[in-house]
Amino acid sequence: MFRKTISSLLALPLLVVGMSAANAAATPYTQNFETMPTYSGVDFDGGVGTVVTDQPAGEGFTSGNALQVETKVKAWAGTKIEMPSNFSFISSTNKTGSISVYSPDALSRCFVLKLEGTGVEIERKLSVTEGWQTLTFNYASNFNASKNYNVLVFMPDFFGVGCNMVWNADNKPKTTWYVDNISFPGARDAAEVVVPENRSAPSVLVNFEANDTSGYELVDFNGSASSVVTDAPAEGSIGSTKAMKVVTIGGTSGTTIVRKSSMASLISASTFVAKANIHSPVAGKTIMLKIESTVHPSQIVEIRQTSVAGWKTYSFNFEVGGNVTDIDYPQASIFFDFLGNGSDNPWYLDDLAFNGAVGATLPGGGGGDNGGGNNGAGDPTSTLLTYEGNDNLGALNIEGATKEKPQGPFGGASAAIAEAPAGGLGGSALAFTKTGEPWAGLNTLVSADGAVRYTNGDNTKVTFNYYSPKANSPLALQLFNGETMAVEMIQNAAQGWNNISFDLATAPNWSALVKYNKLVLFPDFQVVPAGEVYYFDNIAVNGAETPQIDITVPVDPTPVVVKPAVKTAATVSTSTPKVGVTLRATKGTWTGSTMTHKYTWYRCTVVGKTALKAKPTSAAKCSVISGKTASSLKLTKTEKGKYIRVMVTATNSKGSAYNMSKTTTKKVA
């Protein structure tokens, strides 16, 4: 679970003499609670911190003690560790930290680790999974180099941060969490040092040669047996002396090849495609390359290709499922003859490349993926599938695809010719019912003998009318060169009828020289099916024309804007107010159209026992705390001896309304 190094290899940043006291450098801070037998932190708003020795078992802690944090009552309940004001957990040179966290269940919960200082705060949140995990927090955004961040705040099961549940402000149910191995900035105890890292997408090439810097490790599972050999079959990667040999038993047997650190992703926003030179002992078997998150094991992307006999360069495009905004994918595994029966004849892999790395090519370019292979003849016959009574070619799409009749649905889906839904061109269409697998699709046009090619230099477009029961539904098109998927394009369909056009000339791997003999369509691509019905009509290739549907996009009526009005009063957290404590406000509830909320804090000389719907009058004896407009207020000496209240102002185009809380029941101590 942890990235380990020897402590002597890590030079930790220390406070530098002569530099500014404010954030000159962060003093290394580690806490595994071995030297804190009694918790010395500060609990707030229903949080209770206790050092314990009976924490749950798992890989998330390395010591005998851990911090137990119970949270209940307030949505933001938690506990915090306060250091002297001249201390800072982070600095200009290192703005990260990590902790071990135990989450009590598999619900989608959030953990907030907040840094505070005099007049500053940075809040970071992460989704957590059940059990122990290592969380790394980066505070670079909103960092103020002139300030010290000397307070570390833990808020498990936090309120309303996008994690599929929102607790009411005052009745959050009790949950029990555990925290261990706190490290700022990136320090650990002498036995275990974790180096914090920024997110990255390194160029990775696994070629098994002396110059291989990928750090590959072959980890077999479910019966696979791999090794690095020097006697791979001829015609492999040019200049190669080594390759990976795999004997597979089929099924789900495979080999993990690459495992980088948790924030180093094998795909990026600019490079989703991985490539590999692979030698298959037989054609028609499934090759699957899988990438996955090591922090969130449920986050995986699997891309499959169909093998050809001999050496071939295969491309795996992870754009169909990769989420590089929120997830890093540092681990890659290969499966040969996936879900098959296996073979005594071995497979070979070489020059596995991620993030733009360039491996050695195969003699002749490696087949269709590089523009070679099945080139030349083939007739680009103009073809239009109408699914009307005289369309014999379209009628081949209504029965499941077989070796003898390769056209038709596959992956558990079914198809039938039926009346087209209203709003289209009328007549008949192909009704495709998506059941079975997420990758269920339709072998739309197949030229088994190679007599027909689909697309060439003069005919680069595939067009059709398409009905989707869902909005923003991914629709994929694939072209095959022989039995190898060579080109893939994806676009999102709107709900209802669509005029679809795929221009293959814009696809990265398409070549006018290659004879593509199979066209495959995938409704709602890679989405788990729920029995939805999609409709295809007037599929046109090689210069045929699809009649266009006149699609009217509905215009939403101008919404009626309703002025804000208070429904329930704003509140201020009821902790005993004292200098140094942070009070938090809730804005109450409102009626009215979309609105913005502004917070104004007041210090008062008399107690206010009634919430108001207006600004305070002179009788309230309150004055504005200048410059404090956030939903929280850290109390200073200026507030000592005063009552505190907050006013929330809601505004939209129709005007504003005010929601003034009661004061704190006690004066600031």
Buried (B, 14 or more C-beta within 10 A) or exposed (E): BBBEEEBEEBEBBEBEEEEEEBBBBBBBBBBBBEEBEEBEBBBBBBBBBBBBEEBEEEEBBBBEBBBBBBBBBBBBBBBBBBBEEEBBBBBBEBBBBBBBBBBBEEBEBBBBBBBBBBEBBBBBBBBBBEBBBBBBBBBEEEBBEEBBBBBBBBBBBBBEBEBEEEBEBBEBEEBBBBBBBBBBBBBBBEEBBBBBBEEBBBBBBBBBBEEEEBEBEBBBEEBBBBEBEEEBEEEBBEEBEBBBBBBBBBBEBBBBBBBBBBBBBBBBEEBBBBBBBBBBBBBEBBBBBBBBBBBBEEBBBBBBBBBBEBBBBBBBBBBBBBEBEEBBBBBBBBBBBBEBEBBEEBBBBBBBBBBBBEBBBBEEEBBBBBBBBBBEEBEBBEBBBBBBEEBEBBBBBBBBBEEEEBBBBBBBBBBBBBEBBEEBBEEBBBBBBBBBBBBBBBBBBBBEEBEBBBBBEEBBBBBBBBBBBBEEBBBBBBBBBBBBBBBBBBBEBBEBBBBBEBEBEEBEBBBBBBBBBBBBBBBBBBBEBEEBBBBBBBBBBBBBEBBEBEEEEEEEEEEEEEBBEBEEBBBBBBBEBEEEBBBBBBBBEBEBBEBEBEBBBBBBEEBBEEBBEEBBEEEBBBEEBEEBEEBBBBBBEEBBEBBBBBBBBBBBEBEEBBBBBBBBEBBBE
